[in-house]
Amino acid sequence: MDRRSAGLSAKRIETHVNRPAPTYRIILDEVRVPARRVMEAGFAEIMAGFNRERIMVAARWLGHMQTALGWAVEYARTRTAFGRAIGANQSIAFQLAQSHADVEAVRHLTYHAARRWDSGLPLSEVILDVSTAKLLATQAVVRVTQTALHVGGGWGLTEELPAMRYALDALVAPVTVGSWEIQLRAIARQMGLPCD
Ligand SMILES: Cc1cc2nc3c(=O)[nH]c(=O)nc-3n(C[C@H](O)[C@H](O)[C@H](O)COP(=O)(O)OP(=O)(O)OC[C@H]3O[C@@H](n4cnc5c(N)ncnc54)[C@H](O)[C@@H]3O)c2cc1C
């Protein structure tokens, strides 16, 4: 609808996450919507849009986790404690190696879903790939950014380093464009399970 419509207003909601894209409560009070603005395909059109957005969102969080991991690796290589780089400790190095595996798994799933989408297949044939990519990307970005935060140690919790910002921003990933539960439901249904 036209954002200048009479009766439509918006009120800012302060969030801990996603601050570059502010969040608003939309208030509709007797708003009249002209018939020419009604979406013809309705819900089906919105759901197709959601599925496309889920691939974009997976790609967004892939970039986010890649950035967080790149920062954490560099930090682990250059930050010294007790006379050596913290990345020389297997306990730190293995966490970063695990994060690498997460990033690469999400990259392949996301590109696979995008290729399937671009090939023009009907929506019903790409939902499984889309929801799988979206689910794993939004789970992995939480893990990878938590690892980056942990590698940052106490400094990671300060505004001197970007680690906390990476971790905080990742917390919105599990809920946007269909939460983890919604993706799991879509996957289960595509697997033929009678899941409501
Ligand atoms: C800063 C911010 C930005 C956002 N941006 C977007 C955006 O751009 N696009 C977008 O699509 N969404 C976005 N969201 C998410 C969206 O606004 C909602 O938060 C989301 O759809 C969940 O709805 P809710 O918060 O009312 O939670 P609720 O519906 O109250 O759900 C709470 C919990 O219960 C689970 N749940 C609810 N119903 C069921 C069910 N039937 N079966 C199983 N589990 C269930 C949910 O998965 C969730 O874990 C954003 C959220 C925030 C905080």
The ligand as a Tripos MOL2 file, in Angstrom:
@<TRIPOS>MOLECULE
LIG
   53    58     1     0     0
SMALL
NO_CHARGES

@<TRIPOS>ATOM
      1 C1         15.1250   -6.9870   13.6700 C.3       1 LIG1
      2 C2         14.2240   -7.9720   12.9740 C.ar      1 LIG1
      3 C3         14.1150   -7.9420   11.6030 C.ar      1 LIG1
      4 C4         13.3140   -8.8650   10.9470 C.ar      1 LIG1
      5 N1         13.2130   -8.8070    9.5980 N.ar      1 LIG1
      6 C5         12.4540   -9.7030    8.9380 C.ar      1 LIG1
      7 C6         12.3280   -9.6730    7.5190 C.ar      1 LIG1
      8 O1         12.9220   -8.8160    6.8660 O.2       1 LIG1
      9 N2         11.5680  -10.6050    6.9020 N.ar      1 LIG1
     10 C7         10.9260  -11.5740    7.6180 C.ar      1 LIG1
     11 O2         10.2530  -12.4170    7.0240 O.2       1 LIG1
     12 N3         11.0080  -11.6280    8.9630 N.ar      1 LIG1
     13 C8         11.7430  -10.7250    9.6390 C.ar      1 LIG1
     14 N4         11.8430  -10.7850   10.9950 N.ar      1 LIG1
     15 C9         11.1540  -11.8910   11.6880 C.3       1 LIG1
     16 C10         9.6840  -11.5540   11.9330 C.3       1 LIG1
     17 O3          9.5230  -10.2010   12.2370 O.3       1 LIG1
     18 C11         9.1620  -12.3740   13.1350 C.3       1 LIG1
     19 O4          9.9720  -12.1330   14.2880 O.3       1 LIG1
     20 C12         9.1360  -13.8550   12.8520 C.3       1 LIG1
     21 O5          8.2770  -14.1360   11.7570 O.3       1 LIG1
     22 C13         8.6570  -14.6480   14.0770 C.3       1 LIG1
     23 O6          7.4310  -14.1140   14.5290 O.3       1 LIG1
     24 P1          7.2700  -13.6570   16.0480 P.3       1 LIG1
     25 O7          8.4280  -12.8160   16.4600 O.co2     1 LIG1
     26 O8          5.8960  -13.0950   16.2110 O.co2     1 LIG1
     27 O9          7.4140  -15.0230   16.8630 O.3       1 LIG1
     28 P2          6.2680  -16.0670   17.2320 P.3       1 LIG1
     29 O10         5.3730  -16.3090   16.0630 O.co2     1 LIG1
     30 O11         5.6960  -15.6640   18.5310 O.co2     1 LIG1
     31 O12         7.1660  -17.3850   17.4100 O.3       1 LIG1
     32 C14         7.9990  -17.5820   18.5650 C.3       1 LIG1
     33 C15         8.7060  -18.9190   18.4260 C.3       1 LIG1
     34 O13         7.7300  -19.9730   18.2670 O.3       1 LIG1
     35 C16         7.9450  -20.6620   17.0350 C.3       1 LIG1
     36 N5          6.6570  -20.9940   16.4120 N.ar      1 LIG1
     37 C17         5.6020  -20.1520   16.1820 C.ar      1 LIG1
     38 N6          4.6150  -20.8050   15.5580 N.ar      1 LIG1
     39 C18         5.0320  -22.0810   15.3740 C.ar      1 LIG1
     40 C19         4.4850  -23.2500   14.7670 C.ar      1 LIG1
     41 N7          3.2680  -23.2320   14.1970 N.pl3     1 LIG1
     42 N8          5.2100  -24.3730   14.7550 N.ar      1 LIG1
     43 C20         6.4470  -24.4050   15.3130 C.ar      1 LIG1
     44 N9          7.0350  -23.3380   15.8850 N.ar      1 LIG1
     45 C21         6.3450  -22.1990   15.9220 C.ar      1 LIG1
     46 C22         8.7430  -19.7000   16.1610 C.3       1 LIG1
     47 O14         9.5340  -20.3750   15.2130 O.3       1 LIG1
     48 C23         9.6010  -18.9800   17.2030 C.3       1 LIG1
     49 O15        10.7370  -19.7480   17.5000 O.3       1 LIG1
     50 C24        12.6150   -9.8580   11.6870 C.ar      1 LIG1
     51 C25        12.7240   -9.8800   13.0820 C.ar      1 LIG1
     52 C26        13.5110   -8.9520   13.7230 C.ar      1 LIG1
     53 C27        13.6230   -9.0060   15.2360 C.3       1 LIG1
@<TRIPOS>BOND
     1     1     2 1
     2     2     3 ar
     3     2    52 ar
     4     3     4 ar
     5     4     5 ar
     6     4    50 ar
     7     5     6 ar
     8     6     7 ar
     9     6    13 1
    10     7     8 2
    11     7     9 ar
    12     9    10 ar
    13    10    11 2
    14    10    12 ar
    15    12    13 ar
    16    13    14 ar
    17    14    15 1
    18    14    50 ar
    19    15    16 1
    20    16    17 1
    21    16    18 1
    22    18    19 1
    23    18    20 1
    24    20    21 1
    25    20    22 1
    26    22    23 1
    27    23    24 1
    28    24    25 2
    29    24    26 1
    30    24    27 1
    31    27    28 1
    32    28    29 2
    33    28    30 1
    34    28    31 1
    35    31    32 1
    36    32    33 1
    37    33    34 1
    38    33    48 1
    39    34    35 1
    40    35    36 1
    41    35    46 1
    42    36    37 ar
    43    36    45 ar
    44    37    38 ar
    45    38    39 ar
    46    39    40 ar
    47    39    45 ar
    48    40    41 1
    49    40    42 ar
    50    42    43 ar
    51    43    44 ar
    52    44    45 ar
    53    46    47 1
    54    46    48 1
    55    48    49 1
    56    50    51 ar
    57    51    52 ar
    58    52    53 1
@<TRIPOS>SUBSTRUCTURE
     1 LIG1         1 GROUP 0 **** ****
